[in-house]
Structure formats: C-alpha cells, structure tokens
C-alpha cells in the first residue's frame, strides 16, 4: 500500500486542521470576533479562502465543530441512559446530561477547547440556535429530558422553563470555566473531571428540586 496521501486524505487532513484552529480561536475570542482569514492563517493555509472552500459558511463551520464532538458524547450518554432506565431518581437523569460532556473533555486530554467554544456559541444569538438544533437531534438527550420531566410532575410549566434555562447556562459555563482554569494552570476545586461532574450534577439536581415559592400579594 502506497505511503502517499490521496487527495481525499489531504482534504480530510486540511478540514481537521481548520476545525481545530477554528475551535481554539472561537473558544478564546468568540465566534463573531474571528474571521475566516484568521482561521485560515492559524491553520497554516496559504489560501485565505480555505475556510469558505471547505465549509462554505461560518454557520457550517460552527456546526461541523459541534458534530465533531457530539457523536462521541452521544455514545457515552446513550450508555448512561440505558443504565438509568427505570430509575425514579432525578439525579440519575441530570447525570445523563452532565457527565457525558465532562467525560468527553477528560478523554481528550488537556488542553481542551470545546467547553469554552460551547459557552461562546451559547451566548451568541447568531449561533446559539445551531447548538440547540444539534441537541434536538440527540435521541439520548431527548430521552433524558423526557424522563426528568416525568420525575417532576408538580413543577409549574413557567418554573420548568425557567429552571431549564438556568441549568443549561450553569452547566455550560461551569464546565467552560474549569476548562479555562486547567488550560491556564489555575487552581480548580476538584481534581478530576469525574469529580467535577459529580459536584455539578449534585448542584443542578438541587436546583431542579428547589421549592417553588408563590409570589406574595401586594398591599
């Protein structure tokens, strides 16, 4: 078998290099602040239109980065969902949402960028919908969300939506902050991603189970 790379191999390698460069730049600076030209230069591409050539648009590039990670996260979550099947514990279903993300970052080894990339995307209205749509394509995440709702039948719909938003933001930004600290060699509260995920799961479970206080009548 020839040791020479085929054109298909070269294209695949170039795409991976661009994805890695874009993920890192987006994580550090935000999606809107980074141009396709900067990504091409960071990826070592002499042609400044390399991003457009391989991905077409920044939307498509962001989507490709998300999918680069979500396939592996989905595999881990599916195994957890199958193990949790039949559980009546809220925490078990919260764990299905938190732990696969953290385990994926642990498996990648430091430094990682996807935690901070996710936080940047989720806070950018122009690109947040991309990640939200990808989440809706995850059968295991939808199953975990459905089972969680069944464990909280008395939660009013408006409170459920409010807490769902809180949980999503807290999870993404807590993971992103830990990733940043690890990359910079700063102190972290827990020594491993597994322990960090356990603590975050505990906190989010408490948020879901917190009491609902009726508003006081105004005098």
N, C-alpha and C positions, 0 to 999 in steps of 0.2 A: 504494500500500500504506500503510495507516494506521500512524502512528508510535506509536500507543497500544499498551501491552503487554497481551497477552491474559492471562487468568487462569492459563493453563498456563505462560506466560513468567514471571509473577510467582512462581508456586510453584517453578519451576526456579531462579530467581534467589535465592529465600529459602533453598532447600535448599543451594545453593552457598555462601551466606554462612554458614550454620550449620556446614557441613562445614569451611570454612576456620577459623572460630572454634574449633571443637572440636579440630581437628588441632593448632592452636597451643597451646591450653590443655593438651591431653593431653601434648604434647611437653615442655612446661615443668614440669608438675606431676604427671604420671601419670594414668592413666585413672580409677583408683578415687578420687583426691582431688578430682576435678572433678564438680560436679553438673550436671544438665540445666538447672537455673535459671541457673547461672553462664554456661553456654554460650549460653543464650537472651539474657542480658543483654549478653554480649560481642558477639553477632551483631546487637545493636540491635533485638531483638524485644520489643515491649511485652508480649506474651503469654509468661509464664514456662513455659507448656506447649508452646511451639513445637517443641521437640526431640521430645517424645513424639508430637505431632501428625504431624510429617513423617517420623519414623523408627521410632516405636513403642517402641524399647528402646535402651539403651546398646550392647548387643551389635550390633544392626542398624546403629547409627551408626558403630561401630568398623569393621564390615565394609564399609560404604559408603566410608569414608575409604580403606581398603586398596584397594578396587576402583577408586577414583578415580585411583590411581597405577599399579596393576599392569597395566592394559590397555596403557599406553604402554611400560612396562618389558618386557612380553611381546613387543611388536613388535620392540624392539631385540634382545632375546635370541634371538628366532626367526631373525633375520638372521645373528647370530653363530653359531648352531648350524648353520645351513646352510653357512656358510663353513668351519666346523671339520669338517664331515662327512668322515670317513675319517682324521682326524688321530690319530696314536698318542701325541701329547704330552699328558701330564697337565695341563700349564699351560694349554693351549688350552681345556680343558673347565672348569677352575677359572675362567678368564677369563669364560666364558659365564655364570657365576653372579655374579661381582663387578661387571664393567664395566657391564652394563645399569642397575643400581641407581645407580652413580656418574654415569653419563651423564645419567640422568633428572634428577638433582639439578642437574647443571650446566645442563641445558636450562631448568630452572625459573627460574634466576637467584636471587641472594641477596636476602633471606634465605629459606631453606627450612626446613621443619619435619618433613618425612616421615622423615628419618633418625632424629631423636630420638623421634618418635612410634613408629617401629618398635621402637626399643630399649625404650621404656616398655612397649609391648604384649608384647614377647617376654620381659620379666622379670616380667610379671603373670600368675600361674597362671589367673586368671579369664578372661583374654582371649587368652592365647598360642595357644590352640587355633584361634581364628578365623584368625589369620595362617597357621598351619600348614595348615589346610584349604584356604585360598586358594592356598598354594604347590602343593598336590597337584592343583589344577585348572589348573596351568600346564604345557601339553604340552612347551614348550621346556625348562623347568627339569627336568622328569622325564627328558627325553632326555639333557640334560647330565649329570645324576646317574647315569643308566644307563651312559653312555659312560665316565664317570670310574671307576665300579666295574670296568668291563672292563679299564681300564689298570692296575688294582691287584689282580690276581687272587690274589696271595700274602698279602694283608693279612688277618689273622685277623678273624672277624666281630666279636668284642668290641672289638678295637682300631679297626675300621672305625667302629663306632657311637660310640666314644669320640671319635675324631677328627672325625667328622661334627658332633658337638655342639660341639667346640672351634672348628671352622671357622665354624659358624653364629654363635656368640657373638662371635668375634673380628671377623668381617665386619660384623655389625650395630653393634657398639659402637665399632669404629674409625671407621666412616662417621658415626655419630652424634656422636662427639667432634669430628671435623673440621667437621661442620656447625655444632656449637655454637661452635667457635673462630671460624669465619667470621662467624657472626651477631654475635659479641661483639667482632670486630676483633682477636682474639688471634693470635699468630704460628702459622703452620702449617708443617709440614715440607716440603710440596711445593706448588708454586704453582698447580696446576690439579687439577681432579677427575680428568682423564685420567691424570696422573702419579701421583696418589694411588691410583687404582685399579690401576695397573701395579705399584706397590710392594706393595700389599695382595695382589695376585694372586701375586707372587713369594713372599711370606711364607707364604701359605696352601698354595702348591704345595710349599714346603719342609716344611710340617707334614705334608702327606699322604705325602710321600716319606721322612720321617724313619725311621731304623732302629727296629726293634721288639726291645727287649731282654728276654730271658726272665728271669723273677724268679729271684733266687739262692736256692739251697736253704738252709733254716735249719739251723743247728747245734743 
